[in-house]
Amino acid sequence: MTRRRGEVQIGTDPRWAVRVSGLDRAEAHMLATLTDLEEVPFEGLALRHGVEEVRARELFRLLEEARVLAPAPVHRRGTDRTPVPARLGDDLQVHSLLARDADGAALLGARARRTVGIEGLGRTGAVVASTLAAAGVGALVLDDPRAVGVQEPGVGGITERDVDQPRETVVARVVTDVAPGITTRTGTWADGAPDVVVLVDSYATDPERARTRLESGMAVLPVVVREADAVVGPFVVPRGAPCLRCVGLHHADADPDWPVLVAQLCSRGRRSPAPQVSVLAHLVGAFAASQVLAVLDGEVPATAGASYEFSLPQPIGRRREWSEHPGCECADHVPA
Ligand SMILES: [Zn+2]
């Protein structure tokens, strides 16, 4: 975009927006033709606009340093790598900008080798599954013995014809439609435990179930749906702190009856799950998927040591931070 004579802006996201000034007319024309994130054969451009090759090379080097231009194809598809599927083109483009080494293809290749478990495949769980499939995760372990209810079509790829069908079968079909080649298993860890498991429950997370997953080496992301809100987090990694027991102990400090209530909430949730309003299921499912992807991509998720509460009618995530509880032994695991 041309800002004024001799000055061009490239990029709009504030992290990459760059103004280049001191340009002559030909240079300004050349840079103004660039589309954000474009992969540029700069020799051709320089020639077309009558810019000296040395000068063009210098300008493009500056723009590459500013990470405004997508990296060269060599970083996108190495000769010894499986090509990134075309359907991941947008993810590839954006992660090539976001990744510290500009190697979006390596990041997506790593996702394709990871396995995520999702327990609880109502609307919210179905959104988590389909979002992860669309983002390139290679394998999903789907766990939910129930059938699709009449109130569930319309979200996460669930349709009217899926009513009364097993949720595991329906979600496996949805993610395979989204991402042909994805591996799906149901309920069993026989072929290896997932790297991460998302537990979608009504009213409360079952502490025992979370504990067994952590002891099996999985990172656990709890998602709890309540009457008209949903809570995502905190994300807990094996031997990490604060853990879910810390959260339970903090609850018990505030309400001594909490341990008795949790058991009742879990059994109520199994008997009669909380409603999952479409807009909340979309939002919370996608947010939970973003947190899983952060962990798979080697980032620290926003939900490490924090939960986000999304309340209808206008669900905007409210952050709540959790600290290690002095009565929990998990703090001892963390190196000083
Ligand atoms: Zn703890």
py3Dmol code that shows the C-alpha trace and the ligand (Angstrom):
import py3Dmol

protein = """\
ATOM      1  CA  MET A   1       0.000   0.000   0.000  1.00  0.00           C
ATOM      2  CA  THR A   2       1.238   3.496  -0.802  1.00  0.00           C
ATOM      3  CA  ARG A   3       1.124   5.830   2.209  1.00  0.00           C
ATOM      4  CA  ARG A   4       2.629   8.900   0.573  1.00  0.00           C
ATOM      5  CA  ARG A   5       5.263   9.779  -1.994  1.00  0.00           C
ATOM      6  CA  GLY A   6       8.268   7.530  -1.448  1.00  0.00           C
ATOM      7  CA  GLU A   7       6.691   5.594   1.426  1.00  0.00           C
ATOM      8  CA  VAL A   8       4.992   2.189   1.327  1.00  0.00           C
ATOM      9  CA  GLN A   9       3.381   0.080   4.065  1.00  0.00           C
ATOM     10  CA  ILE A  10       3.501  -3.682   3.974  1.00  0.00           C
ATOM     11  CA  GLY A  11       1.564  -5.803   6.462  1.00  0.00           C
ATOM     12  CA  THR A  12      -1.407  -4.849   8.655  1.00  0.00           C
ATOM     13  CA  ASP A  13      -1.074  -7.062  11.747  1.00  0.00           C
ATOM     14  CA  PRO A  14       0.829  -4.714  14.107  1.00  0.00           C
ATOM     15  CA  ARG A  15       3.418  -7.443  14.670  1.00  0.00           C
ATOM     16  CA  TRP A  16       4.433  -7.294  11.032  1.00  0.00           C
ATOM     17  CA  ALA A  17       3.275  -3.924   9.713  1.00  0.00           C
ATOM     18  CA  VAL A  18       6.295  -2.162   8.269  1.00  0.00           C
ATOM     19  CA  ARG A  19       6.657   1.269   6.663  1.00  0.00           C
ATOM     20  CA  VAL A  20       9.425   1.622   4.144  1.00  0.00           C
ATOM     21  CA  SER A  21      10.389   5.201   3.267  1.00  0.00           C
ATOM     22  CA  GLY A  22      13.022   6.897   1.147  1.00  0.00           C
ATOM     23  CA  LEU A  23      11.984   5.018  -1.957  1.00  0.00           C
ATOM     24  CA  ASP A  24      12.159   6.310  -5.473  1.00  0.00           C
ATOM     25  CA  ARG A  25       9.123   5.985  -7.716  1.00  0.00           C
ATOM     26  CA  ALA A  26      10.090   2.600  -9.240  1.00  0.00           C
ATOM     27  CA  GLU A  27      10.958   1.089  -5.845  1.00  0.00           C
ATOM     28  CA  ALA A  28       7.716   2.336  -4.318  1.00  0.00           C
ATOM     29  CA  HIS A  29       5.737   0.844  -7.217  1.00  0.00           C
ATOM     30  CA  MET A  30       7.522  -2.459  -6.840  1.00  0.00           C
ATOM     31  CA  LEU A  31       6.875  -2.751  -3.106  1.00  0.00           C
ATOM     32  CA  ALA A  32       3.293  -1.507  -3.419  1.00  0.00           C
ATOM     33  CA  THR A  33       2.504  -4.504  -5.635  1.00  0.00           C
ATOM     34  CA  LEU A  34       3.404  -6.956  -2.867  1.00  0.00           C
ATOM     35  CA  THR A  35       0.553  -8.727  -1.192  1.00  0.00           C
ATOM     36  CA  ASP A  36       0.987  -9.513   2.482  1.00  0.00           C
ATOM     37  CA  LEU A  37       2.596 -12.890   3.072  1.00  0.00           C
ATOM     38  CA  GLU A  38       3.312 -13.331  -0.593  1.00  0.00           C
ATOM     39  CA  GLU A  39       6.057 -15.588  -1.793  1.00  0.00           C
ATOM     40  CA  VAL A  40       8.033 -13.322  -4.118  1.00  0.00           C
ATOM     41  CA  PRO A  41      10.277 -14.165  -7.064  1.00  0.00           C
ATOM     42  CA  PHE A  42      12.000 -10.830  -6.591  1.00  0.00           C
ATOM     43  CA  GLU A  43      14.271 -10.873  -9.649  1.00  0.00           C
ATOM     44  CA  GLY A  44      11.210 -10.832 -11.906  1.00  0.00           C
ATOM     45  CA  LEU A  45       9.599  -8.057  -9.917  1.00  0.00           C
ATOM     46  CA  ALA A  46      12.723  -5.931  -9.960  1.00  0.00           C
ATOM     47  CA  LEU A  47      13.040  -6.322 -13.691  1.00  0.00           C
ATOM     48  CA  ARG A  48       9.367  -5.524 -14.289  1.00  0.00           C
ATOM     49  CA  HIS A  49       9.550  -2.310 -12.261  1.00  0.00           C
ATOM     50  CA  GLY A  50      12.971  -1.218 -13.473  1.00  0.00           C
ATOM     51  CA  VAL A  51      14.630  -1.455 -10.047  1.00  0.00           C
ATOM     52  CA  GLU A  52      18.292  -2.344  -9.893  1.00  0.00           C
ATOM     53  CA  GLU A  53      18.759  -5.930  -8.787  1.00  0.00           C
ATOM     54  CA  VAL A  54      21.217  -5.008  -5.999  1.00  0.00           C
ATOM     55  CA  ARG A  55      18.792  -2.468  -4.582  1.00  0.00           C
ATOM     56  CA  ALA A  56      15.835  -4.884  -4.899  1.00  0.00           C
ATOM     57  CA  ARG A  57      17.827  -7.580  -3.116  1.00  0.00           C
ATOM     58  CA  GLU A  58      18.590  -5.152  -0.283  1.00  0.00           C
ATOM     59  CA  LEU A  59      14.928  -4.129   0.115  1.00  0.00           C
ATOM     60  CA  PHE A  60      13.730  -7.737   0.161  1.00  0.00           C
ATOM     61  CA  ARG A  61      16.412  -8.670   2.678  1.00  0.00           C
ATOM     62  CA  LEU A  62      15.113  -5.928   5.003  1.00  0.00           C
ATOM     63  CA  LEU A  63      11.541  -7.140   4.552  1.00  0.00           C
ATOM     64  CA  GLU A  64      12.546 -10.733   5.222  1.00  0.00           C
ATOM     65  CA  GLU A  65      14.312  -9.645   8.400  1.00  0.00           C
ATOM     66  CA  ALA A  66      11.115  -7.898   9.455  1.00  0.00           C
ATOM     67  CA  ARG A  67       9.372 -11.255   8.779  1.00  0.00           C
ATOM     68  CA  VAL A  68       6.864  -9.534   6.503  1.00  0.00           C
ATOM     69  CA  LEU A  69       7.406 -11.864   3.593  1.00  0.00           C
ATOM     70  CA  ALA A  70       6.687 -15.556   3.658  1.00  0.00           C
ATOM     71  CA  PRO A  71       9.912 -17.525   3.770  1.00  0.00           C
ATOM     72  CA  ALA A  72      11.433 -19.087   0.707  1.00  0.00           C
ATOM     73  CA  PRO A  73       9.914 -22.363  -0.531  1.00  0.00           C
ATOM     74  CA  VAL A  74      12.909 -24.307   0.734  1.00  0.00           C
ATOM     75  CA  HIS A  75      11.614 -23.744   4.266  1.00  0.00           C
ATOM     76  CA  ARG A  76       8.138 -24.789   3.295  1.00  0.00           C
ATOM     77  CA  ARG A  77       8.721 -28.219   1.867  1.00  0.00           C
ATOM     78  CA  GLY A  78      12.058 -29.911   2.389  1.00  0.00           C
ATOM     79  CA  THR A  79      12.978 -32.594  -0.133  1.00  0.00           C
ATOM     80  CA  ASP A  80      13.019 -35.276   2.569  1.00  0.00           C
ATOM     81  CA  ARG A  81       9.632 -34.337   4.004  1.00  0.00           C
ATOM     82  CA  THR A  82       6.107 -35.401   3.371  1.00  0.00           C
ATOM     83  CA  PRO A  83       4.478 -32.526   1.478  1.00  0.00           C
ATOM     84  CA  VAL A  84       2.031 -30.482   3.519  1.00  0.00           C
ATOM     85  CA  PRO A  85      -1.517 -31.261   2.273  1.00  0.00           C
ATOM     86  CA  ALA A  86      -3.050 -28.455   0.211  1.00  0.00           C
ATOM     87  CA  ARG A  87      -5.939 -28.121   2.677  1.00  0.00           C
ATOM     88  CA  LEU A  88      -3.390 -26.869   5.263  1.00  0.00           C
ATOM     89  CA  GLY A  89      -2.232 -24.069   2.963  1.00  0.00           C
ATOM     90  CA  ASP A  90      -3.497 -21.245   5.169  1.00  0.00           C
ATOM     91  CA  ASP A  91      -2.063 -22.838   8.307  1.00  0.00           C
ATOM     92  CA  LEU A  92       1.257 -23.261   6.514  1.00  0.00           C
ATOM     93  CA  GLN A  93       1.341 -19.638   5.413  1.00  0.00           C
ATOM     94  CA  VAL A  94       0.542 -18.230   8.839  1.00  0.00           C
ATOM     95  CA  HIS A  95       2.741 -20.614  10.839  1.00  0.00           C
ATOM     96  CA  SER A  96       5.646 -19.846   8.529  1.00  0.00           C
ATOM     97  CA  LEU A  97       5.351 -16.285   9.842  1.00  0.00           C
ATOM     98  CA  LEU A  98       4.710 -17.244  13.455  1.00  0.00           C
ATOM     99  CA  ALA A  99       7.290 -19.999  13.888  1.00  0.00           C
ATOM    100  CA  ARG A 100      10.583 -18.715  15.287  1.00  0.00           C
ATOM    101  CA  ASP A 101      12.529 -20.574  12.612  1.00  0.00           C
ATOM    102  CA  ALA A 102       9.969 -19.678   9.895  1.00  0.00           C
ATOM    103  CA  ASP A 103       9.523 -23.400   9.307  1.00  0.00           C
ATOM    104  CA  GLY A 104       5.769 -23.791   9.232  1.00  0.00           C
ATOM    105  CA  ALA A 105       6.095 -27.089   7.363  1.00  0.00           C
ATOM    106  CA  ALA A 106       8.112 -28.604  10.219  1.00  0.00           C
ATOM    107  CA  LEU A 107       5.501 -27.443  12.733  1.00  0.00           C
ATOM    108  CA  LEU A 108       2.661 -28.993  10.720  1.00  0.00           C
ATOM    109  CA  GLY A 109       4.730 -32.144  10.163  1.00  0.00           C
ATOM    110  CA  ALA A 110       5.145 -32.453  13.944  1.00  0.00           C
ATOM    111  CA  ARG A 111       1.393 -32.015  14.495  1.00  0.00           C
ATOM    112  CA  ALA A 112       0.739 -34.852  12.053  1.00  0.00           C
ATOM    113  CA  ARG A 113       2.736 -37.179  14.326  1.00  0.00           C
ATOM    114  CA  ARG A 114       0.796 -36.305  17.482  1.00  0.00           C
ATOM    115  CA  THR A 115      -2.217 -37.942  19.076  1.00  0.00           C
ATOM    116  CA  VAL A 116      -4.931 -36.166  21.047  1.00  0.00           C
ATOM    117  CA  GLY A 117      -7.646 -37.839  23.097  1.00  0.00           C
ATOM    118  CA  ILE A 118     -11.093 -36.290  23.476  1.00  0.00           C
ATOM    119  CA  GLU A 119     -13.384 -37.696  26.129  1.00  0.00           C
ATOM    120  CA  GLY A 120     -16.915 -36.369  25.905  1.00  0.00           C
ATOM    121  CA  LEU A 121     -18.144 -35.953  22.318  1.00  0.00           C
ATOM    122  CA  GLY A 122     -21.190 -33.729  22.623  1.00  0.00           C
ATOM    123  CA  ARG A 123     -21.233 -30.506  20.633  1.00  0.00           C
ATOM    124  CA  THR A 124     -18.189 -29.030  22.400  1.00  0.00           C
ATOM    125  CA  GLY A 125     -16.091 -32.188  22.065  1.00  0.00           C
ATOM    126  CA  ALA A 126     -17.082 -32.501  18.401  1.00  0.00           C
ATOM    127  CA  VAL A 127     -15.832 -28.931  17.773  1.00  0.00           C
ATOM    128  CA  VAL A 128     -12.542 -29.725  19.535  1.00  0.00           C
ATOM    129  CA  ALA A 129     -12.130 -32.839  17.349  1.00  0.00           C
ATOM    130  CA  SER A 130     -12.980 -31.219  14.025  1.00  0.00           C
ATOM    131  CA  THR A 131     -10.842 -28.136  14.757  1.00  0.00           C
ATOM    132  CA  LEU A 132      -7.815 -30.274  15.640  1.00  0.00           C
ATOM    133  CA  ALA A 133      -8.350 -32.385  12.511  1.00  0.00           C
ATOM    134  CA  ALA A 134      -8.542 -29.240  10.369  1.00  0.00           C
ATOM    135  CA  ALA A 135      -5.331 -27.957  12.003  1.00  0.00           C
ATOM    136  CA  GLY A 136      -3.373 -31.052  10.975  1.00  0.00           C
ATOM    137  CA  VAL A 137      -3.265 -33.225  14.110  1.00  0.00           C
ATOM    138  CA  GLY A 138      -2.522 -36.751  12.914  1.00  0.00           C
ATOM    139  CA  ALA A 139      -4.500 -38.994  15.255  1.00  0.00           C
ATOM    140  CA  LEU A 140      -7.480 -38.689  17.589  1.00  0.00           C
ATOM    141  CA  VAL A 141      -8.644 -41.079  20.281  1.00  0.00           C
ATOM    142  CA  LEU A 142     -12.392 -40.564  20.624  1.00  0.00           C
ATOM    143  CA  ASP A 143     -14.118 -41.623  23.809  1.00  0.00           C
ATOM    144  CA  ASP A 144     -17.819 -41.372  24.540  1.00  0.00           C
ATOM    145  CA  PRO A 145     -20.177 -44.335  24.884  1.00  0.00           C
ATOM    146  CA  ARG A 146     -23.326 -42.263  24.299  1.00  0.00           C
ATOM    147  CA  ALA A 147     -25.377 -41.681  21.169  1.00  0.00           C
ATOM    148  CA  VAL A 148     -25.997 -38.340  19.445  1.00  0.00           C
ATOM    149  CA  GLY A 149     -29.046 -36.604  20.939  1.00  0.00           C
ATOM    150  CA  VAL A 150     -31.842 -34.856  19.045  1.00  0.00           C
ATOM    151  CA  GLN A 151     -30.605 -31.474  20.316  1.00  0.00           C
ATOM    152  CA  GLU A 152     -27.040 -31.830  18.991  1.00  0.00           C
ATOM    153  CA  PRO A 153     -27.103 -31.399  15.182  1.00  0.00           C
ATOM    154  CA  GLY A 154     -25.737 -28.180  13.721  1.00  0.00           C
ATOM    155  CA  VAL A 155     -22.431 -27.955  15.575  1.00  0.00           C
ATOM    156  CA  GLY A 156     -19.092 -29.695  15.065  1.00  0.00           C
ATOM    157  CA  GLY A 157     -20.223 -31.384  11.840  1.00  0.00           C
ATOM    158  CA  ILE A 158     -23.073 -33.290  13.526  1.00  0.00           C
ATOM    159  CA  THR A 159     -26.158 -33.501  11.300  1.00  0.00           C
ATOM    160  CA  GLU A 160     -29.781 -34.564  11.672  1.00  0.00           C
ATOM    161  CA  ARG A 161     -29.032 -37.960  10.191  1.00  0.00           C
ATOM    162  CA  ASP A 162     -26.555 -38.657  13.021  1.00  0.00           C
ATOM    163  CA  VAL A 163     -29.222 -38.611  15.747  1.00  0.00           C
ATOM    164  CA  ASP A 164     -29.218 -41.874  17.731  1.00  0.00           C
ATOM    165  CA  GLN A 165     -25.927 -42.967  16.101  1.00  0.00           C
ATOM    166  CA  PRO A 166     -22.908 -43.624  18.354  1.00  0.00           C
ATOM    167  CA  ARG A 167     -21.083 -40.327  18.992  1.00  0.00           C
ATOM    168  CA  GLU A 168     -17.684 -41.967  18.499  1.00  0.00           C
ATOM    169  CA  THR A 169     -18.662 -43.190  15.010  1.00  0.00           C
ATOM    170  CA  VAL A 170     -20.199 -39.853  14.042  1.00  0.00           C
ATOM    171  CA  VAL A 171     -17.221 -37.747  15.150  1.00  0.00           C
ATOM    172  CA  ALA A 172     -14.795 -40.208  13.495  1.00  0.00           C
ATOM    173  CA  ARG A 173     -16.703 -39.685  10.235  1.00  0.00           C
ATOM    174  CA  VAL A 174     -16.700 -35.896  10.647  1.00  0.00           C
ATOM    175  CA  VAL A 175     -12.936 -35.668  11.201  1.00  0.00           C
ATOM    176  CA  THR A 176     -12.196 -38.077   8.355  1.00  0.00           C
ATOM    177  CA  ASP A 177     -14.312 -35.907   6.052  1.00  0.00           C
ATOM    178  CA  VAL A 178     -12.346 -32.866   7.250  1.00  0.00           C
ATOM    179  CA  ALA A 179      -8.932 -34.509   7.063  1.00  0.00           C
ATOM    180  CA  PRO A 180      -8.658 -37.644   4.938  1.00  0.00           C
ATOM    181  CA  GLY A 181      -5.736 -39.684   6.243  1.00  0.00           C
ATOM    182  CA  ILE A 182      -6.297 -38.826   9.895  1.00  0.00           C
ATOM    183  CA  THR A 183      -6.182 -41.840  12.227  1.00  0.00           C
ATOM    184  CA  THR A 184      -9.053 -42.295  14.656  1.00  0.00           C
ATOM    185  CA  ARG A 185      -9.379 -44.818  17.446  1.00  0.00           C
ATOM    186  CA  THR A 186     -12.110 -45.204  19.976  1.00  0.00           C
ATOM    187  CA  GLY A 187     -11.603 -45.243  23.690  1.00  0.00           C
ATOM    188  CA  THR A 188      -8.542 -47.472  23.849  1.00  0.00           C
ATOM    189  CA  TRP A 189      -4.946 -46.568  24.652  1.00  0.00           C
ATOM    190  CA  ALA A 190      -3.719 -49.989  23.521  1.00  0.00           C
ATOM    191  CA  ASP A 191      -1.813 -48.446  20.602  1.00  0.00           C
ATOM    192  CA  GLY A 192      -0.208 -45.801  22.807  1.00  0.00           C
ATOM    193  CA  ALA A 193      -1.537 -43.093  25.058  1.00  0.00           C
ATOM    194  CA  PRO A 194      -2.362 -39.716  23.513  1.00  0.00           C
ATOM    195  CA  ASP A 195       0.049 -36.810  24.072  1.00  0.00           C
ATOM    196  CA  VAL A 196      -2.807 -34.674  25.338  1.00  0.00           C
ATOM    197  CA  VAL A 197      -6.321 -35.502  26.455  1.00  0.00           C
ATOM    198  CA  VAL A 198      -9.254 -33.070  26.560  1.00  0.00           C
ATOM    199  CA  LEU A 199     -11.836 -34.011  29.185  1.00  0.00           C
ATOM    200  CA  VAL A 200     -15.219 -32.456  28.403  1.00  0.00           C
ATOM    201  CA  ASP A 201     -17.567 -32.883  31.341  1.00  0.00           C
ATOM    202  CA  SER A 202     -20.749 -31.401  32.733  1.00  0.00           C
ATOM    203  CA  TYR A 203     -20.612 -29.491  36.053  1.00  0.00           C
ATOM    204  CA  ALA A 204     -17.195 -30.784  37.258  1.00  0.00           C
ATOM    205  CA  THR A 205     -14.125 -32.718  36.122  1.00  0.00           C
ATOM    206  CA  ASP A 206     -13.850 -36.161  37.659  1.00  0.00           C
ATOM    207  CA  PRO A 207     -10.609 -35.806  39.699  1.00  0.00           C
ATOM    208  CA  GLU A 208      -9.899 -39.538  39.599  1.00  0.00           C
ATOM    209  CA  ARG A 209     -10.180 -39.731  35.810  1.00  0.00           C
ATOM    210  CA  ALA A 210      -7.879 -36.723  35.397  1.00  0.00           C
ATOM    211  CA  ARG A 211      -5.368 -38.259  37.800  1.00  0.00           C
ATOM    212  CA  THR A 212      -5.178 -41.573  35.926  1.00  0.00           C
ATOM    213  CA  ARG A 213      -4.599 -39.732  32.622  1.00  0.00           C
ATOM    214  CA  LEU A 214      -1.790 -37.679  34.137  1.00  0.00           C
ATOM    215  CA  GLU A 215      -0.202 -40.793  35.636  1.00  0.00           C
ATOM    216  CA  SER A 216      -0.263 -42.359  32.158  1.00  0.00           C
ATOM    217  CA  GLY A 217       1.870 -39.464  30.929  1.00  0.00           C
ATOM    218  CA  MET A 218      -0.802 -37.378  29.201  1.00  0.00           C
ATOM    219  CA  ALA A 219      -1.228 -33.630  29.537  1.00  0.00           C
ATOM    220  CA  VAL A 220      -4.813 -32.927  30.573  1.00  0.00           C
ATOM    221  CA  LEU A 221      -7.058 -30.040  29.558  1.00  0.00           C
ATOM    222  CA  PRO A 222     -10.351 -29.977  31.472  1.00  0.00           C
ATOM    223  CA  VAL A 223     -13.392 -28.379  29.871  1.00  0.00           C
ATOM    224  CA  VAL A 224     -16.411 -28.078  32.125  1.00  0.00           C
ATOM    225  CA  VAL A 225     -19.829 -27.113  30.783  1.00  0.00           C
ATOM    226  CA  ARG A 226     -22.306 -25.768  33.346  1.00  0.00           C
ATOM    227  CA  GLU A 227     -25.823 -24.316  33.175  1.00  0.00           C
ATOM    228  CA  ALA A 228     -24.996 -21.314  30.964  1.00  0.00           C
ATOM    229  CA  ASP A 229     -21.234 -21.117  30.951  1.00  0.00           C
ATOM    230  CA  ALA A 230     -18.149 -23.213  30.301  1.00  0.00           C
ATOM    231  CA  VAL A 231     -14.697 -23.253  31.874  1.00  0.00           C
ATOM    232  CA  VAL A 232     -11.518 -24.230  30.035  1.00  0.00           C
ATOM    233  CA  GLY A 233      -8.374 -25.054  32.018  1.00  0.00           C
ATOM    234  CA  PRO A 234      -6.117 -25.094  33.818  1.00  0.00           C
ATOM    235  CA  PHE A 235      -3.959 -27.198  31.493  1.00  0.00           C
ATOM    236  CA  VAL A 236      -1.939 -29.661  33.531  1.00  0.00           C
ATOM    237  CA  VAL A 237       1.101 -31.580  32.356  1.00  0.00           C
ATOM    238  CA  PRO A 238       2.361 -34.687  34.170  1.00  0.00           C
ATOM    239  CA  ARG A 239       4.337 -33.624  37.264  1.00  0.00           C
ATOM    240  CA  GLY A 240       3.437 -29.982  36.562  1.00  0.00           C
ATOM    241  CA  ALA A 241       2.121 -27.431  39.047  1.00  0.00           C
ATOM    242  CA  PRO A 242      -0.386 -26.090  39.880  1.00  0.00           C
ATOM    243  CA  CYS A 243      -2.269 -29.327  39.280  1.00  0.00           C
ATOM    244  CA  LEU A 244      -5.952 -30.187  39.345  1.00  0.00           C
ATOM    245  CA  ARG A 245      -5.633 -31.303  42.969  1.00  0.00           C
ATOM    246  CA  CYS A 246      -4.391 -27.779  43.797  1.00  0.00           C
ATOM    247  CA  VAL A 247      -7.573 -26.433  42.187  1.00  0.00           C
ATOM    248  CA  GLY A 248      -9.691 -28.847  44.258  1.00  0.00           C
ATOM    249  CA  LEU A 249      -7.887 -27.831  47.449  1.00  0.00           C
ATOM    250  CA  HIS A 250      -8.456 -24.131  46.698  1.00  0.00           C
ATOM    251  CA  HIS A 251     -12.166 -24.886  46.149  1.00  0.00           C
ATOM    252  CA  ALA A 252     -12.228 -26.775  49.454  1.00  0.00           C
ATOM    253  CA  ASP A 253     -10.600 -23.803  51.246  1.00  0.00           C
ATOM    254  CA  ALA A 254     -13.442 -21.611  50.002  1.00  0.00           C
ATOM    255  CA  ASP A 255     -16.126 -24.246  50.604  1.00  0.00           C
ATOM    256  CA  PRO A 256     -15.369 -27.136  52.976  1.00  0.00           C
ATOM    257  CA  ASP A 257     -18.187 -29.185  51.414  1.00  0.00           C
ATOM    258  CA  TRP A 258     -16.503 -29.092  47.972  1.00  0.00           C
ATOM    259  CA  PRO A 259     -15.192 -32.715  48.024  1.00  0.00           C
ATOM    260  CA  VAL A 260     -18.725 -33.997  48.696  1.00  0.00           C
ATOM    261  CA  LEU A 261     -20.170 -31.705  46.030  1.00  0.00           C
ATOM    262  CA  VAL A 262     -17.670 -32.789  43.341  1.00  0.00           C
ATOM    263  CA  ALA A 263     -18.743 -36.414  43.550  1.00  0.00           C
ATOM    264  CA  GLN A 264     -22.390 -35.405  43.233  1.00  0.00           C
ATOM    265  CA  LEU A 265     -21.705 -32.988  40.378  1.00  0.00           C
ATOM    266  CA  CYS A 266     -19.805 -35.650  38.420  1.00  0.00           C
ATOM    267  CA  SER A 267     -22.557 -38.224  38.797  1.00  0.00           C
ATOM    268  CA  ARG A 268     -25.223 -35.639  37.947  1.00  0.00           C
ATOM    269  CA  GLY A 269     -23.235 -34.670  34.840  1.00  0.00           C
ATOM    270  CA  ARG A 270     -23.071 -38.295  33.700  1.00  0.00           C
ATOM    271  CA  ARG A 271     -26.787 -38.830  34.343  1.00  0.00           C
ATOM    272  CA  SER A 272     -28.033 -35.577  32.893  1.00  0.00           C
ATOM    273  CA  PRO A 273     -25.406 -33.569  30.947  1.00  0.00           C
ATOM    274  CA  ALA A 274     -25.519 -29.771  30.884  1.00  0.00           C
ATOM    275  CA  PRO A 275     -26.946 -28.124  27.749  1.00  0.00           C
ATOM    276  CA  GLN A 276     -24.361 -27.076  25.152  1.00  0.00           C
ATOM    277  CA  VAL A 277     -25.634 -23.974  23.369  1.00  0.00           C
ATOM    278  CA  SER A 278     -24.289 -23.781  19.819  1.00  0.00           C
ATOM    279  CA  VAL A 279     -22.392 -20.489  20.070  1.00  0.00           C
ATOM    280  CA  LEU A 280     -20.728 -21.504  23.331  1.00  0.00           C
ATOM    281  CA  ALA A 281     -19.822 -24.963  21.995  1.00  0.00           C
ATOM    282  CA  HIS A 282     -18.167 -23.375  18.938  1.00  0.00           C
ATOM    283  CA  LEU A 283     -16.272 -20.780  20.949  1.00  0.00           C
ATOM    284  CA  VAL A 284     -15.163 -22.995  23.810  1.00  0.00           C
ATOM    285  CA  GLY A 285     -14.369 -25.955  21.550  1.00  0.00           C
ATOM    286  CA  ALA A 286     -12.176 -23.788  19.312  1.00  0.00           C
ATOM    287  CA  PHE A 287     -10.467 -22.166  22.306  1.00  0.00           C
ATOM    288  CA  ALA A 288      -9.751 -25.571  23.852  1.00  0.00           C
ATOM    289  CA  ALA A 289      -8.336 -26.734  20.495  1.00  0.00           C
ATOM    290  CA  SER A 290      -6.076 -23.649  20.375  1.00  0.00           C
ATOM    291  CA  GLN A 291      -4.697 -24.577  23.789  1.00  0.00           C
ATOM    292  CA  VAL A 292      -4.005 -28.158  22.712  1.00  0.00           C
ATOM    293  CA  LEU A 293      -2.240 -26.904  19.580  1.00  0.00           C
ATOM    294  CA  ALA A 294      -0.113 -24.549  21.693  1.00  0.00           C
ATOM    295  CA  VAL A 295       1.110 -27.526  23.738  1.00  0.00           C
ATOM    296  CA  LEU A 296       1.681 -29.696  20.648  1.00  0.00           C
ATOM    297  CA  ASP A 297       3.606 -26.832  19.017  1.00  0.00           C
ATOM    298  CA  GLY A 298       5.880 -26.465  22.062  1.00  0.00           C
ATOM    299  CA  GLU A 299       4.402 -23.207  23.323  1.00  0.00           C
ATOM    300  CA  VAL A 300       3.223 -22.389  26.840  1.00  0.00           C
ATOM    301  CA  PRO A 301      -0.595 -22.365  26.643  1.00  0.00           C
ATOM    302  CA  ALA A 302      -2.547 -19.409  28.049  1.00  0.00           C
ATOM    303  CA  THR A 303      -4.322 -21.957  30.269  1.00  0.00           C
ATOM    304  CA  ALA A 304      -1.106 -23.032  32.066  1.00  0.00           C
ATOM    305  CA  GLY A 305      -1.963 -22.194  35.682  1.00  0.00           C
ATOM    306  CA  ALA A 306      -5.147 -20.417  34.592  1.00  0.00           C
ATOM    307  CA  SER A 307      -8.703 -21.155  33.555  1.00  0.00           C
ATOM    308  CA  TYR A 308     -10.972 -19.143  31.258  1.00  0.00           C
ATOM    309  CA  GLU A 309     -14.658 -18.850  32.008  1.00  0.00           C
ATOM    310  CA  PHE A 310     -17.065 -18.121  29.121  1.00  0.00           C
ATOM    311  CA  SER A 311     -20.559 -17.065  30.201  1.00  0.00           C
ATOM    312  CA  LEU A 312     -23.644 -16.672  28.023  1.00  0.00           C
ATOM    313  CA  PRO A 313     -25.261 -14.614  26.648  1.00  0.00           C
ATOM    314  CA  GLN A 314     -22.026 -12.854  25.618  1.00  0.00           C
ATOM    315  CA  PRO A 315     -19.197 -15.276  26.253  1.00  0.00           C
ATOM    316  CA  ILE A 316     -15.947 -13.336  26.584  1.00  0.00           C
ATOM    317  CA  GLY A 317     -13.289 -15.371  28.349  1.00  0.00           C
ATOM    318  CA  ARG A 318     -12.563 -14.235  31.901  1.00  0.00           C
ATOM    319  CA  ARG A 319      -9.174 -15.369  33.139  1.00  0.00           C
ATOM    320  CA  ARG A 320      -8.719 -16.844  36.597  1.00  0.00           C
ATOM    321  CA  GLU A 321      -5.245 -17.702  37.807  1.00  0.00           C
ATOM    322  CA  TRP A 322      -4.522 -20.692  40.008  1.00  0.00           C
ATOM    323  CA  SER A 323      -1.556 -21.043  42.317  1.00  0.00           C
ATOM    324  CA  GLU A 324       0.100 -24.105  43.775  1.00  0.00           C
ATOM    325  CA  HIS A 325      -1.710 -25.130  46.939  1.00  0.00           C
ATOM    326  CA  PRO A 326       0.571 -25.507  49.971  1.00  0.00           C
ATOM    327  CA  GLY A 327      -1.252 -28.710  50.893  1.00  0.00           C
ATOM    328  CA  CYS A 328      -0.508 -30.363  47.536  1.00  0.00           C
ATOM    329  CA  GLU A 329       2.713 -32.233  46.910  1.00  0.00           C
ATOM    330  CA  CYS A 330       2.907 -31.209  43.226  1.00  0.00           C
ATOM    331  CA  ALA A 331       4.939 -28.100  44.131  1.00  0.00           C
ATOM    332  CA  ASP A 332       7.728 -30.461  45.252  1.00  0.00           C
ATOM    333  CA  HIS A 333       8.038 -31.765  41.689  1.00  0.00           C
ATOM    334  CA  VAL A 334       8.882 -28.415  40.193  1.00  0.00           C
ATOM    335  CA  PRO A 335      12.575 -27.616  40.025  1.00  0.00           C
ATOM    336  CA  ALA A 336      13.462 -24.439  41.936  1.00  0.00           C
TER     337      ALA A 336
END
"""
ligand_1 = """\
1
ZN
Zn -1.068 -29.676 43.008
"""
view = py3Dmol.view(width=600, height=400)
view.addModel(protein, "pdb")
view.setStyle({"model": 0}, {"cartoon": {"style": "trace"}})
view.addModel(ligand_1, "xyz")
view.setStyle({"model": 1}, {"stick": {}})
view.zoomTo()
view.show()
